[in-house]
Amino acid sequence: MAAYALRGWQGPGDAAARLAPHLDDTWAVAVNAARTLQSMGHAGLVELQARASRQDLSGLLARQMLWQAGAHR
């Protein structure tokens, strides 16, 4: 629910950095966290990019979100 509540957040603080570890959570939580990170502008994209090189499921999810955002490499 916190991820959903933060969707689109671009205010002060470290919300994106605190949300990013949830990409390792259960799938339902990870997907909500990834979608929210995607919606958070630069801070969210930075967190997704930091995890995109991982070879696990959270890395795959991060790469997908970056691709969808048009920020893929």
PDB file of N, CA, C and O in Angstrom, chain B, residues numbered from 101:
ATOM      1  N   MET B 101       0.820  -1.185   0.000  1.00  0.00           N
ATOM      2  CA  MET B 101       0.000   0.000   0.000  1.00  0.00           C
ATOM      3  C   MET B 101       0.869   1.256   0.000  1.00  0.00           C
ATOM      4  O   MET B 101       0.497   2.265  -0.600  1.00  0.00           O
ATOM      5  N   ALA B 102       2.016   1.204   0.663  1.00  0.00           N
ATOM      6  CA  ALA B 102       2.892   2.382   0.675  1.00  0.00           C
ATOM      7  C   ALA B 102       3.368   2.704  -0.736  1.00  0.00           C
ATOM      8  O   ALA B 102       3.426   3.871  -1.124  1.00  0.00           O
ATOM      9  N   ALA B 103       3.707   1.671  -1.502  1.00  0.00           N
ATOM     10  CA  ALA B 103       4.151   1.899  -2.870  1.00  0.00           C
ATOM     11  C   ALA B 103       3.049   2.566  -3.685  1.00  0.00           C
ATOM     12  O   ALA B 103       3.311   3.483  -4.463  1.00  0.00           O
ATOM     13  N   TYR B 104       1.850   2.113  -3.507  1.00  0.00           N
ATOM     14  CA  TYR B 104       0.723   2.690  -4.240  1.00  0.00           C
ATOM     15  C   TYR B 104       0.506   4.144  -3.825  1.00  0.00           C
ATOM     16  O   TYR B 104       0.234   4.996  -4.670  1.00  0.00           O
ATOM     17  N   ALA B 105       0.624   4.426  -2.539  1.00  0.00           N
ATOM     18  CA  ALA B 105       0.428   5.781  -2.035  1.00  0.00           C
ATOM     19  C   ALA B 105       1.503   6.738  -2.543  1.00  0.00           C
ATOM     20  O   ALA B 105       1.245   7.933  -2.686  1.00  0.00           O
ATOM     21  N   LEU B 106       2.701   6.233  -2.817  1.00  0.00           N
ATOM     22  CA  LEU B 106       3.801   7.075  -3.292  1.00  0.00           C
ATOM     23  C   LEU B 106       3.821   7.255  -4.802  1.00  0.00           C
ATOM     24  O   LEU B 106       4.676   7.973  -5.320  1.00  0.00           O
ATOM     25  N   ARG B 107       2.919   6.634  -5.506  1.00  0.00           N
ATOM     26  CA  ARG B 107       2.936   6.710  -6.970  1.00  0.00           C
ATOM     27  C   ARG B 107       2.947   8.161  -7.433  1.00  0.00           C
ATOM     28  O   ARG B 107       2.073   8.947  -7.068  1.00  0.00           O
ATOM     29  N   GLY B 108       3.933   8.501  -8.228  1.00  0.00           N
ATOM     30  CA  GLY B 108       4.071   9.849  -8.759  1.00  0.00           C
ATOM     31  C   GLY B 108       4.805  10.824  -7.847  1.00  0.00           C
ATOM     32  O   GLY B 108       4.986  11.986  -8.212  1.00  0.00           O
ATOM     33  N   TRP B 109       5.232  10.377  -6.663  1.00  0.00           N
ATOM     34  CA  TRP B 109       5.907  11.247  -5.706  1.00  0.00           C
ATOM     35  C   TRP B 109       7.215  11.765  -6.284  1.00  0.00           C
ATOM     36  O   TRP B 109       8.048  10.991  -6.756  1.00  0.00           O
ATOM     37  N   GLN B 110       7.386  13.072  -6.244  1.00  0.00           N
ATOM     38  CA  GLN B 110       8.642  13.682  -6.686  1.00  0.00           C
ATOM     39  C   GLN B 110       9.089  14.748  -5.708  1.00  0.00           C
ATOM     40  O   GLN B 110       9.851  15.648  -6.060  1.00  0.00           O
ATOM     41  N   GLY B 111       8.615  14.642  -4.487  1.00  0.00           N
ATOM     42  CA  GLY B 111       8.951  15.613  -3.456  1.00  0.00           C
ATOM     43  C   GLY B 111      10.277  15.298  -2.790  1.00  0.00           C
ATOM     44  O   GLY B 111      11.031  14.439  -3.248  1.00  0.00           O
ATOM     45  N   PRO B 112      10.550  16.005  -1.706  1.00  0.00           N
ATOM     46  CA  PRO B 112      11.823  15.817  -1.003  1.00  0.00           C
ATOM     47  C   PRO B 112      11.876  14.478  -0.284  1.00  0.00           C
ATOM     48  O   PRO B 112      10.861  13.812  -0.081  1.00  0.00           O
ATOM     49  N   GLY B 113      13.071  14.117   0.086  1.00  0.00           N
ATOM     50  CA  GLY B 113      13.254  12.884   0.849  1.00  0.00           C
ATOM     51  C   GLY B 113      13.827  11.768   0.012  1.00  0.00           C
ATOM     52  O   GLY B 113      14.150  11.937  -1.164  1.00  0.00           O
ATOM     53  N   ASP B 114      13.943  10.613   0.657  1.00  0.00           N
ATOM     54  CA  ASP B 114      14.563   9.457   0.009  1.00  0.00           C
ATOM     55  C   ASP B 114      13.556   8.337  -0.232  1.00  0.00           C
ATOM     56  O   ASP B 114      13.877   7.162  -0.057  1.00  0.00           O
ATOM     57  N   ALA B 115      12.355   8.695  -0.627  1.00  0.00           N
ATOM     58  CA  ALA B 115      11.290   7.705  -0.824  1.00  0.00           C
ATOM     59  C   ALA B 115      11.697   6.648  -1.847  1.00  0.00           C
ATOM     60  O   ALA B 115      11.444   5.462  -1.637  1.00  0.00           O
ATOM     61  N   ALA B 116      12.319   7.056  -2.942  1.00  0.00           N
ATOM     62  CA  ALA B 116      12.704   6.095  -3.981  1.00  0.00           C
ATOM     63  C   ALA B 116      13.743   5.110  -3.447  1.00  0.00           C
ATOM     64  O   ALA B 116      13.650   3.909  -3.701  1.00  0.00           O
ATOM     65  N   ALA B 117      14.713   5.609  -2.723  1.00  0.00           N
ATOM     66  CA  ALA B 117      15.755   4.736  -2.174  1.00  0.00           C
ATOM     67  C   ALA B 117      15.186   3.766  -1.145  1.00  0.00           C
ATOM     68  O   ALA B 117      15.651   2.631  -1.039  1.00  0.00           O
ATOM     69  N   ARG B 118      14.197   4.197  -0.397  1.00  0.00           N
ATOM     70  CA  ARG B 118      13.574   3.313   0.595  1.00  0.00           C
ATOM     71  C   ARG B 118      12.635   2.298  -0.055  1.00  0.00           C
ATOM     72  O   ARG B 118      12.428   1.208   0.478  1.00  0.00           O
ATOM     73  N   LEU B 119      12.076   2.653  -1.190  1.00  0.00           N
ATOM     74  CA  LEU B 119      11.150   1.763  -1.885  1.00  0.00           C
ATOM     75  C   LEU B 119      11.876   0.711  -2.722  1.00  0.00           C
ATOM     76  O   LEU B 119      11.385  -0.408  -2.865  1.00  0.00           O
ATOM     77  N   ALA B 120      13.020   1.052  -3.265  1.00  0.00           N
ATOM     78  CA  ALA B 120      13.746   0.166  -4.177  1.00  0.00           C
ATOM     79  C   ALA B 120      14.037  -1.225  -3.624  1.00  0.00           C
ATOM     80  O   ALA B 120      13.934  -2.186  -4.387  1.00  0.00           O
ATOM     81  N   PRO B 121      14.391  -1.401  -2.362  1.00  0.00           N
ATOM     82  CA  PRO B 121      14.649  -2.758  -1.864  1.00  0.00           C
ATOM     83  C   PRO B 121      13.434  -3.687  -1.958  1.00  0.00           C
ATOM     84  O   PRO B 121      13.577  -4.907  -1.889  1.00  0.00           O
ATOM     85  N   HIS B 122      12.262  -3.119  -2.113  1.00  0.00           N
ATOM     86  CA  HIS B 122      11.063  -3.948  -2.218  1.00  0.00           C
ATOM     87  C   HIS B 122      10.933  -4.639  -3.579  1.00  0.00           C
ATOM     88  O   HIS B 122      10.006  -5.419  -3.797  1.00  0.00           O
ATOM     89  N   LEU B 123      11.863  -4.348  -4.489  1.00  0.00           N
ATOM     90  CA  LEU B 123      11.906  -5.107  -5.747  1.00  0.00           C
ATOM     91  C   LEU B 123      12.283  -6.555  -5.472  1.00  0.00           C
ATOM     92  O   LEU B 123      12.076  -7.425  -6.318  1.00  0.00           O
ATOM     93  N   ASP B 124      12.834  -6.815  -4.296  1.00  0.00           N
ATOM     94  CA  ASP B 124      13.203  -8.180  -3.896  1.00  0.00           C
ATOM     95  C   ASP B 124      12.095  -8.876  -3.116  1.00  0.00           C
ATOM     96  O   ASP B 124      12.254 -10.029  -2.713  1.00  0.00           O
ATOM     97  N   ASP B 125      10.999  -8.205  -2.902  1.00  0.00           N
ATOM     98  CA  ASP B 125       9.906  -8.747  -2.099  1.00  0.00           C
ATOM     99  C   ASP B 125       9.068  -9.721  -2.939  1.00  0.00           C
ATOM    100  O   ASP B 125       9.440 -10.050  -4.065  1.00  0.00           O
ATOM    101  N   THR B 126       7.952 -10.173  -2.395  1.00  0.00           N
ATOM    102  CA  THR B 126       7.054 -11.046  -3.149  1.00  0.00           C
ATOM    103  C   THR B 126       6.617 -10.333  -4.419  1.00  0.00           C
ATOM    104  O   THR B 126       6.645  -9.104  -4.489  1.00  0.00           O
ATOM    105  N   TRP B 127       6.217 -11.092  -5.410  1.00  0.00           N
ATOM    106  CA  TRP B 127       5.942 -10.536  -6.736  1.00  0.00           C
ATOM    107  C   TRP B 127       4.933  -9.388  -6.696  1.00  0.00           C
ATOM    108  O   TRP B 127       5.165  -8.350  -7.316  1.00  0.00           O
ATOM    109  N   ALA B 128       3.835  -9.551  -5.993  1.00  0.00           N
ATOM    110  CA  ALA B 128       2.806  -8.499  -5.948  1.00  0.00           C
ATOM    111  C   ALA B 128       3.375  -7.199  -5.378  1.00  0.00           C
ATOM    112  O   ALA B 128       3.071  -6.117  -5.880  1.00  0.00           O
ATOM    113  N   VAL B 129       4.180  -7.299  -4.354  1.00  0.00           N
ATOM    114  CA  VAL B 129       4.800  -6.120  -3.747  1.00  0.00           C
ATOM    115  C   VAL B 129       5.853  -5.545  -4.692  1.00  0.00           C
ATOM    116  O   VAL B 129       5.925  -4.330  -4.876  1.00  0.00           O
ATOM    117  N   ALA B 130       6.665  -6.406  -5.287  1.00  0.00           N
ATOM    118  CA  ALA B 130       7.738  -5.966  -6.185  1.00  0.00           C
ATOM    119  C   ALA B 130       7.190  -5.216  -7.387  1.00  0.00           C
ATOM    120  O   ALA B 130       7.750  -4.196  -7.787  1.00  0.00           O
ATOM    121  N   VAL B 131       6.113  -5.703  -7.964  1.00  0.00           N
ATOM    122  CA  VAL B 131       5.527  -5.045  -9.136  1.00  0.00           C
ATOM    123  C   VAL B 131       4.999  -3.665  -8.758  1.00  0.00           C
ATOM    124  O   VAL B 131       5.216  -2.701  -9.492  1.00  0.00           O
ATOM    125  N   ASN B 132       4.314  -3.559  -7.632  1.00  0.00           N
ATOM    126  CA  ASN B 132       3.834  -2.243  -7.193  1.00  0.00           C
ATOM    127  C   ASN B 132       4.995  -1.296  -6.935  1.00  0.00           C
ATOM    128  O   ASN B 132       4.930  -0.122  -7.298  1.00  0.00           O
ATOM    129  N   ALA B 133       6.051  -1.793  -6.316  1.00  0.00           N
ATOM    130  CA  ALA B 133       7.222  -0.959  -6.062  1.00  0.00           C
ATOM    131  C   ALA B 133       7.855  -0.508  -7.377  1.00  0.00           C
ATOM    132  O   ALA B 133       8.230   0.657  -7.512  1.00  0.00           O
ATOM    133  N   ALA B 134       7.974  -1.401  -8.330  1.00  0.00           N
ATOM    134  CA  ALA B 134       8.573  -1.066  -9.621  1.00  0.00           C
ATOM    135  C   ALA B 134       7.746  -0.039 -10.374  1.00  0.00           C
ATOM    136  O   ALA B 134       8.300   0.901 -10.944  1.00  0.00           O
ATOM    137  N   ARG B 135       6.455  -0.199 -10.384  1.00  0.00           N
ATOM    138  CA  ARG B 135       5.581   0.768 -11.069  1.00  0.00           C
ATOM    139  C   ARG B 135       5.678   2.140 -10.415  1.00  0.00           C
ATOM    140  O   ARG B 135       5.693   3.167 -11.094  1.00  0.00           O
ATOM    141  N   THR B 136       5.743   2.139  -9.100  1.00  0.00           N
ATOM    142  CA  THR B 136       5.860   3.416  -8.399  1.00  0.00           C
ATOM    143  C   THR B 136       7.204   4.059  -8.675  1.00  0.00           C
ATOM    144  O   THR B 136       7.267   5.263  -8.926  1.00  0.00           O
ATOM    145  N   LEU B 137       8.284   3.284  -8.636  1.00  0.00           N
ATOM    146  CA  LEU B 137       9.600   3.837  -8.964  1.00  0.00           C
ATOM    147  C   LEU B 137       9.588   4.428 -10.365  1.00  0.00           C
ATOM    148  O   LEU B 137      10.146   5.502 -10.589  1.00  0.00           O
ATOM    149  N   GLN B 138       8.970   3.750 -11.290  1.00  0.00           N
ATOM    150  CA  GLN B 138       8.875   4.240 -12.672  1.00  0.00           C
ATOM    151  C   GLN B 138       8.155   5.583 -12.721  1.00  0.00           C
ATOM    152  O   GLN B 138       8.473   6.422 -13.563  1.00  0.00           O
ATOM    153  N   SER B 139       7.206   5.793 -11.843  1.00  0.00           N
ATOM    154  CA  SER B 139       6.401   7.017 -11.853  1.00  0.00           C
ATOM    155  C   SER B 139       7.035   8.175 -11.094  1.00  0.00           C
ATOM    156  O   SER B 139       6.505   9.286 -11.118  1.00  0.00           O
ATOM    157  N   MET B 140       8.155   7.939 -10.423  1.00  0.00           N
ATOM    158  CA  MET B 140       8.745   8.942  -9.532  1.00  0.00           C
ATOM    159  C   MET B 140       9.764   9.843 -10.210  1.00  0.00           C
ATOM    160  O   MET B 140      10.474  10.585  -9.532  1.00  0.00           O
ATOM    161  N   GLY B 141       9.849   9.793 -11.511  1.00  0.00           N
ATOM    162  CA  GLY B 141      10.789  10.657 -12.216  1.00  0.00           C
ATOM    163  C   GLY B 141      12.228  10.206 -12.039  1.00  0.00           C
ATOM    164  O   GLY B 141      12.519   9.015 -11.930  1.00  0.00           O
ATOM    165  N   HIS B 142      13.111  11.175 -12.014  1.00  0.00           N
ATOM    166  CA  HIS B 142      14.549  10.887 -12.004  1.00  0.00           C
ATOM    167  C   HIS B 142      14.972   9.995 -10.841  1.00  0.00           C
ATOM    168  O   HIS B 142      15.724   9.042 -11.045  1.00  0.00           O
ATOM    169  N   ALA B 143      14.509  10.282  -9.637  1.00  0.00           N
ATOM    170  CA  ALA B 143      14.923   9.503  -8.468  1.00  0.00           C
ATOM    171  C   ALA B 143      14.534   8.037  -8.607  1.00  0.00           C
ATOM    172  O   ALA B 143      15.313   7.155  -8.245  1.00  0.00           O
ATOM    173  N   GLY B 144      13.359   7.770  -9.119  1.00  0.00           N
ATOM    174  CA  GLY B 144      12.921   6.394  -9.312  1.00  0.00           C
ATOM    175  C   GLY B 144      13.702   5.687 -10.401  1.00  0.00           C
ATOM    176  O   GLY B 144      14.047   4.513 -10.265  1.00  0.00           O
ATOM    177  N   LEU B 145      13.982   6.402 -11.484  1.00  0.00           N
ATOM    178  CA  LEU B 145      14.749   5.802 -12.577  1.00  0.00           C
ATOM    179  C   LEU B 145      16.174   5.483 -12.146  1.00  0.00           C
ATOM    180  O   LEU B 145      16.743   4.477 -12.569  1.00  0.00           O
ATOM    181  N   VAL B 146      16.750   6.334 -11.311  1.00  0.00           N
ATOM    182  CA  VAL B 146      18.101   6.068 -10.788  1.00  0.00           C
ATOM    183  C   VAL B 146      18.109   4.768  -9.991  1.00  0.00           C
ATOM    184  O   VAL B 146      19.027   3.960 -10.128  1.00  0.00           O
ATOM    185  N   GLU B 147      17.102   4.566  -9.169  1.00  0.00           N
ATOM    186  CA  GLU B 147      17.026   3.340  -8.368  1.00  0.00           C
ATOM    187  C   GLU B 147      16.808   2.117  -9.252  1.00  0.00           C
ATOM    188  O   GLU B 147      17.390   1.062  -8.999  1.00  0.00           O
ATOM    189  N   LEU B 148      15.990   2.244 -10.272  1.00  0.00           N
ATOM    190  CA  LEU B 148      15.787   1.121 -11.196  1.00  0.00           C
ATOM    191  C   LEU B 148      17.079   0.810 -11.951  1.00  0.00           C
ATOM    192  O   LEU B 148      17.435  -0.357 -12.118  1.00  0.00           O
ATOM    193  N   GLN B 149      17.773   1.837 -12.400  1.00  0.00           N
ATOM    194  CA  GLN B 149      19.030   1.628 -13.121  1.00  0.00           C
ATOM    195  C   GLN B 149      20.073   0.964 -12.233  1.00  0.00           C
ATOM    196  O   GLN B 149      20.875   0.162 -12.711  1.00  0.00           O
ATOM    197  N   ALA B 150      20.068   1.287 -10.958  1.00  0.00           N
ATOM    198  CA  ALA B 150      21.038   0.697 -10.032  1.00  0.00           C
ATOM    199  C   ALA B 150      20.817  -0.803  -9.877  1.00  0.00           C
ATOM    200  O   ALA B 150      21.750  -1.534  -9.547  1.00  0.00           O
ATOM    201  N   ARG B 151      19.602  -1.264 -10.109  1.00  0.00           N
ATOM    202  CA  ARG B 151      19.279  -2.685  -9.939  1.00  0.00           C
ATOM    203  C   ARG B 151      19.177  -3.441 -11.259  1.00  0.00           C
ATOM    204  O   ARG B 151      19.075  -4.668 -11.263  1.00  0.00           O
ATOM    205  N   ALA B 152      19.205  -2.731 -12.366  1.00  0.00           N
ATOM    206  CA  ALA B 152      18.985  -3.352 -13.676  1.00  0.00           C
ATOM    207  C   ALA B 152      20.067  -4.349 -14.068  1.00  0.00           C
ATOM    208  O   ALA B 152      19.809  -5.241 -14.877  1.00  0.00           O
ATOM    209  N   SER B 153      21.253  -4.224 -13.523  1.00  0.00           N
ATOM    210  CA  SER B 153      22.331  -5.145 -13.907  1.00  0.00           C
ATOM    211  C   SER B 153      22.283  -6.467 -13.144  1.00  0.00           C
ATOM    212  O   SER B 153      23.033  -7.392 -13.457  1.00  0.00           O
ATOM    213  N   ARG B 154      21.423  -6.556 -12.166  1.00  0.00           N
ATOM    214  CA  ARG B 154      21.302  -7.804 -11.404  1.00  0.00           C
ATOM    215  C   ARG B 154      20.709  -8.890 -12.296  1.00  0.00           C
ATOM    216  O   ARG B 154      19.900  -8.608 -13.180  1.00  0.00           O
ATOM    217  N   GLN B 155      21.114 -10.115 -12.059  1.00  0.00           N
ATOM    218  CA  GLN B 155      20.654 -11.233 -12.882  1.00  0.00           C
ATOM    219  C   GLN B 155      19.484 -11.989 -12.271  1.00  0.00           C
ATOM    220  O   GLN B 155      19.109 -13.053 -12.763  1.00  0.00           O
ATOM    221  N   ASP B 156      18.908 -11.454 -11.211  1.00  0.00           N
ATOM    222  CA  ASP B 156      17.771 -12.121 -10.576  1.00  0.00           C
ATOM    223  C   ASP B 156      16.453 -11.516 -11.078  1.00  0.00           C
ATOM    224  O   ASP B 156      16.443 -10.697 -11.998  1.00  0.00           O
ATOM    225  N   LEU B 157      15.368 -11.926 -10.470  1.00  0.00           N
ATOM    226  CA  LEU B 157      14.048 -11.468 -10.904  1.00  0.00           C
ATOM    227  C   LEU B 157      13.869  -9.970 -10.703  1.00  0.00           C
ATOM    228  O   LEU B 157      13.209  -9.312 -11.507  1.00  0.00           O
ATOM    229  N   SER B 158      14.448  -9.425  -9.637  1.00  0.00           N
ATOM    230  CA  SER B 158      14.318  -7.985  -9.414  1.00  0.00           C
ATOM    231  C   SER B 158      15.064  -7.191 -10.489  1.00  0.00           C
ATOM    232  O   SER B 158      14.621  -6.109 -10.876  1.00  0.00           O
ATOM    233  N   GLY B 159      16.183  -7.715 -10.969  1.00  0.00           N
ATOM    234  CA  GLY B 159      16.903  -7.073 -12.073  1.00  0.00           C
ATOM    235  C   GLY B 159      16.093  -7.096 -13.354  1.00  0.00           C
ATOM    236  O   GLY B 159      16.042  -6.111 -14.090  1.00  0.00           O
ATOM    237  N   LEU B 160      15.464  -8.225 -13.611  1.00  0.00           N
ATOM    238  CA  LEU B 160      14.605  -8.337 -14.791  1.00  0.00           C
ATOM    239  C   LEU B 160      13.450  -7.346 -14.713  1.00  0.00           C
ATOM    240  O   LEU B 160      13.119  -6.690 -15.700  1.00  0.00           O
ATOM    241  N   LEU B 161      12.844  -7.242 -13.548  1.00  0.00           N
ATOM    242  CA  LEU B 161      11.742  -6.311 -13.347  1.00  0.00           C
ATOM    243  C   LEU B 161      12.220  -4.871 -13.531  1.00  0.00           C
ATOM    244  O   LEU B 161      11.532  -4.068 -14.161  1.00  0.00           O
ATOM    245  N   ALA B 162      13.375  -4.543 -12.994  1.00  0.00           N
ATOM    246  CA  ALA B 162      13.931  -3.191 -13.151  1.00  0.00           C
ATOM    247  C   ALA B 162      14.181  -2.886 -14.624  1.00  0.00           C
ATOM    248  O   ALA B 162      13.852  -1.795 -15.089  1.00  0.00           O
ATOM    249  N   ARG B 163      14.756  -3.831 -15.365  1.00  0.00           N
ATOM    250  CA  ARG B 163      15.002  -3.616 -16.796  1.00  0.00           C
ATOM    251  C   ARG B 163      13.700  -3.413 -17.562  1.00  0.00           C
ATOM    252  O   ARG B 163      13.631  -2.579 -18.464  1.00  0.00           O
ATOM    253  N   GLN B 164      12.678  -4.170 -17.207  1.00  0.00           N
ATOM    254  CA  GLN B 164      11.383  -4.025 -17.867  1.00  0.00           C
ATOM    255  C   GLN B 164      10.791  -2.635 -17.619  1.00  0.00           C
ATOM    256  O   GLN B 164      10.260  -2.006 -18.535  1.00  0.00           O
ATOM    257  N   MET B 165      10.887  -2.167 -16.388  1.00  0.00           N
ATOM    258  CA  MET B 165      10.350  -0.846 -16.061  1.00  0.00           C
ATOM    259  C   MET B 165      11.123   0.249 -16.786  1.00  0.00           C
ATOM    260  O   MET B 165      10.530   1.221 -17.254  1.00  0.00           O
ATOM    261  N   LEU B 166      12.437   0.099 -16.884  1.00  0.00           N
ATOM    262  CA  LEU B 166      13.235   1.063 -17.626  1.00  0.00           C
ATOM    263  C   LEU B 166      12.888   1.045 -19.109  1.00  0.00           C
ATOM    264  O   LEU B 166      12.793   2.093 -19.748  1.00  0.00           O
ATOM    265  N   TRP B 167      12.703  -0.137 -19.641  1.00  0.00           N
ATOM    266  CA  TRP B 167      12.324  -0.240 -21.048  1.00  0.00           C
ATOM    267  C   TRP B 167      10.993   0.441 -21.293  1.00  0.00           C
ATOM    268  O   TRP B 167      10.832   1.185 -22.260  1.00  0.00           O
ATOM    269  N   GLN B 168      10.040   0.182 -20.412  1.00  0.00           N
ATOM    270  CA  GLN B 168       8.730   0.804 -20.549  1.00  0.00           C
ATOM    271  C   GLN B 168       8.802   2.320 -20.430  1.00  0.00           C
ATOM    272  O   GLN B 168       8.029   3.033 -21.070  1.00  0.00           O
ATOM    273  N   ALA B 169       9.723   2.809 -19.617  1.00  0.00           N
ATOM    274  CA  ALA B 169       9.874   4.253 -19.427  1.00  0.00           C
ATOM    275  C   ALA B 169      10.672   4.893 -20.573  1.00  0.00           C
ATOM    276  O   ALA B 169      10.781   6.117 -20.654  1.00  0.00           O
ATOM    277  N   GLY B 170      11.225   4.054 -21.455  1.00  0.00           N
ATOM    278  CA  GLY B 170      12.022   4.569 -22.562  1.00  0.00           C
ATOM    279  C   GLY B 170      13.437   4.935 -22.149  1.00  0.00           C
ATOM    280  O   GLY B 170      14.135   5.648 -22.869  1.00  0.00           O
ATOM    281  N   ALA B 171      13.857   4.446 -20.993  1.00  0.00           N
ATOM    282  CA  ALA B 171      15.191   4.773 -20.483  1.00  0.00           C
ATOM    283  C   ALA B 171      16.131   3.586 -20.610  1.00  0.00           C
ATOM    284  O   ALA B 171      17.169   3.558 -19.950  1.00  0.00           O
ATOM    285  N   HIS B 172      15.797   2.606 -21.439  1.00  0.00           N
ATOM    286  CA  HIS B 172      16.658   1.442 -21.560  1.00  0.00           C
ATOM    287  C   HIS B 172      17.948   1.818 -22.307  1.00  0.00           C
ATOM    288  O   HIS B 172      17.995   2.770 -23.086  1.00  0.00           O
ATOM    289  N   ARG B 173      18.979   1.029 -22.031  1.00  0.00           N
ATOM    290  CA  ARG B 173      20.294   1.321 -22.634  1.00  0.00           C
ATOM    291  C   ARG B 173      20.455   0.652 -23.964  1.00  0.00           C
ATOM    292  O   ARG B 173      21.497   0.793 -24.604  1.00  0.00           O
TER     293      ARG B 173
END
